[in-house]
Amino acid sequence: MQRKKALRKELAKAGVKGFLITDPVNLRYITGFTGSSGFLIITLNKAMFVTDFRYQEQSKDEVKGFRIRIEREERSREIKKIVDEFAIKWLGFEARNISFEFYDNLLKRGIKLKPLTGIVNTLRAVKSADEISNITKAVRRAERAFTGLQPHIKEGKTEQFLSLKLGEFLRNEGCKKLPFEVIVASGSRSALPHAMPTNKTIKKGDFIVFDWGGEYCGYYSDMTRTVLVNGKNINKKKQLYHNVLEAQKRAIRAVRTGVKASVIDKAARNYIDNLGYGEDFGHGTGHGIGMAGHEEPFISWRSKDLIKDGMVFTVEPGIYLAGFGGVRIEDMVVAGRNGAEMLTGLPRQLKII
């Protein structure tokens, strides 16, 4: 009920009296519905949740505080009926989350549409104590899974083997879904920020980048650790790791309520740039995480987001040298007035095997 009230407050500020929600994650956030098909139309004093026959019983159990209707006709026609029933003159909709074909069908029904961006996503960015608890439990599952993987990280193993093994440990911890496929990239491939695992074997001198996440009650975690196999260019690789770790520490120290997300990014980026690696750090420093693997706030030089109490996000600078290898270190924090509270607890010192 609190989320419904907060949403109506945002709609009133946006000057919209009717709003259509179709994104499955936003639907779950507002209504509690975990199925794959449905939509919500909400006004300042009415609301109707609609799903299909497959979820008739499930919606009764999950969706509380909303009228429920089972759709019997084509979706745009069902929406038109509710728009007329609620006397909605202009219907706001999630601009990022509907196809042009669906948009066009709504127009053909005579519905006047107003695109809105980020209404629910902005609410989701600030986590409640219960949400932070769920995310923390997702973190612990992920950490235990990675700890279990340690004996398997050795020369001769393939990236694919390590990825599948870590995924197995995550599911054994109780993770029903993963926020993304487990990333394992070694050697020169570690310079590819989102490399998918291959049958490449682990060799002496390899950096190995592990990027993975856990899940608890529909909330996710995300972290990255870089491991080094003893071998060629060991001193240069140790220094590269130290540089990334120092950049991450500076970004974490910059976290506090009221600061711009771009300032956090700048703390890491300026340090890396001053070392001469500015061109080798091309992605943002972090992103929000919760019911989705990537959500607001976005910690980058382009971000307009302002950090608020209770925002949970990653801090993950990296340096990627083509043909040589790359390092990324990623942890999760929750923002507060006194700075960042670390949610992840795995050691950050370089592990050499």
C-alpha positions as CSV (number, residue, x, y, z in Angstrom):
1,M,0.0,0.0,0.0
2,Q,2.9,2.3,0.7
3,R,4.3,1.9,-2.8
4,K,0.9,2.5,-4.3
5,K,0.6,5.8,-2.3
6,A,4.1,6.8,-3.3
7,L,3.4,6.1,-7.0
8,R,0.2,8.2,-6.9
9,K,2.2,11.1,-5.4
10,E,4.6,10.9,-8.3
11,L,1.8,10.8,-10.8
12,A,0.3,13.9,-9.2
13,K,3.6,15.7,-9.5
14,A,3.8,14.7,-13.2
15,G,0.3,16.0,-13.8
16,V,-1.0,12.6,-14.9
17,K,-4.3,11.2,-13.8
18,G,-3.9,7.7,-15.3
19,F,-0.9,5.5,-15.8
20,L,-0.3,2.2,-17.6
21,I,2.4,-0.1,-16.2
22,T,3.5,-3.0,-18.4
23,D,7.1,-3.7,-17.3
24,P,7.2,-7.0,-15.4
25,V,9.6,-5.8,-12.8
26,N,7.7,-2.6,-12.1
27,L,4.5,-4.6,-11.9
28,R,6.1,-6.8,-9.3
29,Y,7.4,-3.8,-7.3
30,I,4.0,-2.1,-7.2
31,T,1.6,-5.1,-7.0
32,G,3.6,-8.1,-5.9
33,F,2.7,-10.1,-9.0
34,T,5.5,-12.4,-10.1
35,G,3.9,-13.8,-13.3
36,S,5.0,-13.1,-16.9
37,S,1.8,-11.5,-18.3
38,G,-0.2,-8.6,-16.9
39,F,-0.6,-4.8,-16.7
40,L,-1.8,-2.2,-14.2
41,I,-3.8,0.9,-14.8
42,I,-3.7,3.3,-11.8
43,T,-5.3,6.7,-11.3
44,L,-5.2,9.0,-8.3
45,N,-8.1,7.0,-6.7
46,K,-8.7,3.8,-8.7
47,A,-6.5,0.9,-9.9
48,M,-7.1,-2.2,-12.0
49,F,-4.6,-5.1,-12.3
50,V,-5.2,-7.3,-15.4
51,T,-3.7,-10.6,-16.3
52,D,-4.6,-13.7,-18.3
53,F,-6.4,-16.9,-17.3
54,R,-3.1,-18.7,-16.5
55,Y,-2.5,-16.5,-13.6
56,Q,-6.0,-16.3,-12.3
57,E,-5.3,-18.1,-9.0
58,Q,-1.8,-16.8,-8.6
59,S,-2.9,-13.2,-8.9
60,K,-5.4,-13.7,-6.1
61,D,-2.6,-14.8,-3.8
62,E,-0.1,-12.2,-4.8
63,V,-1.9,-9.0,-5.7
64,K,-3.4,-7.3,-2.7
65,G,-5.1,-3.9,-2.5
66,F,-6.0,-3.9,-6.3
67,R,-9.0,-4.9,-8.2
68,I,-8.2,-7.9,-10.4
69,R,-9.6,-8.6,-13.9
70,I,-8.9,-11.5,-16.2
71,E,-8.4,-10.3,-19.8
72,R,-10.8,-11.9,-22.3
73,E,-10.0,-9.8,-25.3
74,E,-7.1,-8.4,-27.2
75,R,-4.9,-6.3,-24.8
76,S,-5.4,-2.9,-26.3
77,R,-9.1,-3.4,-26.3
78,E,-9.0,-4.4,-22.6
79,I,-7.0,-1.2,-21.9
80,K,-9.5,0.9,-23.8
81,K,-12.4,-0.4,-21.7
82,I,-10.6,0.5,-18.5
83,V,-9.6,3.9,-19.8
84,D,-13.3,4.6,-20.5
85,E,-14.4,3.1,-17.2
86,F,-12.0,5.3,-15.3
87,A,-12.7,8.4,-17.5
88,I,-9.0,8.8,-18.2
89,K,-8.5,11.6,-20.7
90,W,-4.7,11.2,-21.1
91,L,-3.0,7.8,-20.3
92,G,0.6,7.9,-19.2
93,F,2.7,5.0,-20.2
94,E,6.2,3.7,-19.6
95,A,8.0,5.1,-22.6
96,R,10.9,2.6,-22.4
97,N,8.9,-0.5,-22.1
98,I,6.4,-0.9,-24.9
99,S,6.8,-1.7,-28.5
100,F,5.8,0.7,-31.3
101,E,3.3,-1.9,-32.5
102,F,1.6,-1.9,-29.1
103,Y,1.7,1.9,-28.9
104,D,0.2,2.1,-32.4
105,N,-2.6,-0.3,-31.4
106,L,-3.5,1.9,-28.4
107,L,-3.6,5.0,-30.6
108,K,-5.9,3.2,-33.0
109,R,-8.3,2.5,-30.1
110,G,-8.6,6.3,-29.6
111,I,-6.5,6.4,-26.4
112,K,-4.6,9.7,-25.9
113,L,-1.1,8.8,-24.7
114,K,1.5,10.6,-22.7
115,P,5.0,9.0,-22.5
116,L,6.6,9.0,-19.0
117,T,10.1,8.0,-18.1
118,G,11.4,6.6,-14.8
119,I,8.3,7.0,-12.6
120,V,8.5,3.6,-11.0
121,N,12.2,3.2,-11.6
122,T,12.9,6.3,-9.5
123,L,10.8,4.8,-6.6
124,R,12.7,1.5,-6.9
125,A,16.1,3.3,-6.7
126,V,15.7,3.9,-2.9
127,K,15.5,0.7,-1.0
128,S,13.6,-0.1,2.2
129,A,15.2,-1.9,5.1
130,D,13.5,-5.1,4.0
131,E,14.8,-4.7,0.5
132,I,18.4,-4.1,1.7
133,S,18.1,-7.2,3.9
134,N,17.1,-9.3,0.8
135,I,19.9,-7.8,-1.2
136,T,22.4,-8.6,1.6
137,K,21.2,-12.2,1.7
138,A,21.7,-12.4,-2.1
139,V,25.2,-11.1,-1.5
140,R,26.0,-13.7,1.1
141,R,24.7,-16.5,-1.2
142,A,27.0,-15.2,-4.0
143,E,30.0,-15.0,-1.6
144,R,29.5,-18.5,-0.3
145,A,29.3,-19.8,-3.9
146,F,32.6,-18.1,-4.9
147,T,34.3,-19.4,-1.7
148,G,33.2,-22.9,-2.7
149,L,34.7,-22.4,-6.2
150,Q,38.2,-21.6,-4.9
151,P,39.7,-25.1,-5.0
152,H,38.6,-25.4,-8.7
153,I,40.5,-22.2,-9.8
154,K,43.7,-23.6,-11.2
155,E,45.7,-24.0,-14.4
156,G,44.2,-26.3,-16.9
157,K,40.6,-25.6,-16.1
158,T,38.5,-23.8,-18.7
159,E,36.6,-20.6,-18.4
160,Q,33.4,-22.5,-19.3
161,F,34.0,-25.1,-16.6
162,L,34.6,-22.4,-13.9
163,S,31.5,-20.5,-15.1
164,L,29.2,-23.5,-15.0
165,K,30.7,-24.6,-11.6
166,L,30.1,-21.2,-10.1
167,G,26.5,-21.2,-11.4
168,E,26.1,-24.7,-9.8
169,F,27.3,-23.4,-6.5
170,L,24.9,-20.4,-6.8
171,R,21.9,-22.6,-7.4
172,N,23.0,-24.9,-4.5
173,E,22.9,-21.8,-2.3
174,G,19.2,-21.4,-3.2
175,C,19.4,-18.8,-6.0
176,K,16.3,-19.4,-8.2
177,K,17.4,-17.0,-10.9
178,L,20.7,-15.2,-11.7
179,P,20.9,-11.6,-12.6
180,F,23.1,-12.5,-15.6
181,E,25.2,-15.3,-17.0
182,V,28.3,-15.8,-14.9
183,I,31.3,-14.1,-16.6
184,V,34.7,-15.8,-16.5
185,A,37.4,-14.3,-18.7
186,S,41.1,-15.1,-18.6
187,G,44.4,-14.1,-20.1
188,S,44.1,-11.5,-22.9
189,R,40.3,-12.1,-22.8
190,S,40.1,-10.5,-19.4
191,A,40.5,-7.2,-21.2
192,L,37.0,-7.7,-22.6
193,P,34.7,-6.2,-19.9
194,H,31.7,-8.5,-20.6
195,A,33.4,-11.5,-22.2
196,M,31.4,-14.7,-22.3
197,P,33.3,-17.8,-21.1
198,T,34.9,-20.0,-23.7
199,N,36.8,-23.3,-23.7
200,K,40.1,-21.4,-23.2
201,T,42.2,-23.0,-20.5
202,I,43.7,-21.1,-17.6
203,K,47.4,-20.6,-18.0
204,K,50.4,-19.2,-16.1
205,G,50.4,-15.4,-15.9
206,D,46.6,-15.2,-16.6
207,F,44.4,-12.6,-15.0
208,I,41.0,-14.3,-14.4
209,V,38.0,-12.0,-14.1
210,F,34.9,-13.5,-12.3
211,D,31.7,-11.4,-12.5
212,W,28.6,-13.0,-11.0
213,G,25.5,-12.4,-8.9
214,G,23.2,-14.1,-6.4
215,E,19.5,-13.9,-5.7
216,Y,17.2,-13.9,-2.7
217,C,13.4,-13.5,-2.8
218,G,13.6,-11.8,-6.2
219,Y,16.5,-9.4,-5.3
220,Y,19.9,-9.6,-6.8
221,S,23.6,-9.0,-6.0
222,D,26.5,-8.3,-8.3
223,M,30.3,-8.5,-7.7
224,T,33.6,-9.0,-9.5
225,R,36.9,-10.4,-8.4
226,T,40.1,-10.6,-10.4
227,V,42.5,-13.5,-9.6
228,L,46.0,-13.8,-10.9
229,V,47.9,-17.0,-11.9
230,N,51.6,-16.6,-11.0
231,G,53.7,-16.2,-14.2
232,K,54.9,-13.7,-16.8
233,N,54.8,-10.0,-16.1
234,I,53.8,-10.6,-12.5
235,N,55.0,-7.3,-11.2
236,K,53.2,-5.2,-13.8
237,K,50.0,-7.2,-13.2
238,K,50.2,-6.7,-9.5
239,Q,50.6,-3.0,-10.0
240,L,47.7,-2.8,-12.4
241,Y,45.5,-4.6,-9.8
242,H,46.7,-2.1,-7.1
243,N,45.8,0.8,-9.4
244,V,42.2,-0.4,-9.9
245,L,41.8,-1.2,-6.2
246,E,42.9,2.3,-5.2
247,A,40.5,3.8,-7.8
248,Q,37.7,1.8,-6.3
249,K,38.6,2.9,-2.7
250,R,38.5,6.6,-3.8
251,A,35.1,6.1,-5.5
252,I,33.7,4.5,-2.3
253,R,35.0,7.3,-0.2
254,A,33.1,9.7,-2.4
255,V,29.8,8.1,-1.7
256,R,27.3,10.0,0.5
257,T,23.8,11.3,0.4
258,G,23.3,14.4,-1.7
259,V,26.4,13.9,-4.0
260,K,26.0,13.6,-7.7
261,A,26.6,10.1,-9.1
262,S,29.0,11.6,-11.6
263,V,31.2,12.8,-8.7
264,I,31.6,9.2,-7.5
265,D,32.5,8.2,-11.1
266,K,35.0,11.1,-11.3
267,A,36.8,10.0,-8.2
268,A,37.8,6.7,-9.8
269,R,38.1,8.0,-13.3
270,N,40.4,10.9,-12.5
271,Y,42.8,8.6,-10.6
272,I,42.9,6.1,-13.5
273,D,43.3,8.9,-16.0
274,N,46.2,10.5,-14.1
275,L,48.0,7.1,-14.3
276,G,47.7,7.2,-18.1
277,Y,45.0,4.6,-18.4
278,G,42.0,6.9,-19.1
279,E,41.4,5.3,-22.5
280,D,41.4,1.9,-20.9
281,F,38.4,2.5,-18.6
282,G,35.5,3.1,-20.9
283,H,32.4,2.0,-18.8
284,G,30.6,3.6,-15.9
285,T,31.8,3.1,-12.4
286,G,28.6,1.4,-11.2
287,H,24.9,0.9,-11.3
288,G,22.0,0.3,-9.0
289,I,20.8,-3.2,-8.3
290,G,17.8,-4.7,-6.7
291,M,14.9,-6.4,-8.4
292,A,16.9,-6.1,-11.6
293,G,20.6,-6.6,-12.3
294,H,20.9,-3.0,-13.6
295,E,18.7,-0.2,-12.4
296,E,18.9,3.4,-11.1
297,P,21.1,5.1,-10.0
298,F,23.8,4.9,-12.7
299,I,27.3,5.9,-11.6
300,S,28.9,7.4,-14.7
301,W,30.2,10.6,-16.0
302,R,27.0,11.1,-18.0
303,S,24.6,10.4,-15.1
304,K,22.3,13.1,-13.8
305,D,21.3,10.9,-10.8
306,L,21.6,12.4,-7.3
307,I,22.5,9.9,-4.5
308,K,19.9,9.4,-1.8
309,D,19.7,7.5,1.5
310,G,19.1,3.9,0.9
311,M,20.3,3.7,-2.7
312,V,22.2,0.4,-3.4
313,F,24.7,0.3,-6.2
314,T,27.9,-1.2,-7.4
315,V,31.4,0.4,-7.5
316,E,33.4,-1.3,-10.2
317,P,36.2,0.6,-11.9
318,G,38.5,-1.4,-14.3
319,I,41.5,-1.1,-16.5
320,Y,41.5,-3.2,-19.7
321,L,44.7,-3.5,-21.8
322,A,44.1,-5.1,-25.2
323,G,46.4,-8.1,-25.8
324,F,47.6,-8.0,-22.2
325,G,44.7,-8.4,-19.8
326,G,42.3,-6.5,-17.6
327,V,41.3,-6.0,-14.0
328,R,37.9,-5.1,-12.5
329,I,37.0,-5.1,-8.8
330,E,33.3,-4.7,-8.0
331,D,31.6,-4.3,-4.7
332,M,28.1,-3.2,-3.5
333,V,27.4,-0.3,-1.2
334,V,24.3,1.3,0.3
335,A,24.5,5.1,0.5
336,G,23.9,7.1,3.7
337,R,24.6,10.5,5.1
338,N,27.9,9.3,6.7
339,G,29.1,7.6,3.5
340,A,29.0,4.2,2.0
341,E,28.1,1.0,3.9
342,M,29.8,-2.0,2.3
343,L,27.3,-4.9,1.6
344,T,30.0,-7.2,0.0
345,G,32.6,-8.7,2.3
346,L,34.9,-10.8,0.1
347,P,38.6,-9.9,0.5
348,R,39.7,-7.4,-2.0
349,Q,43.5,-8.0,-1.8
350,L,44.9,-9.7,-4.9
351,K,44.7,-13.5,-4.8
352,I,47.7,-15.1,-6.6
353,I,47.5,-18.8,-7.3
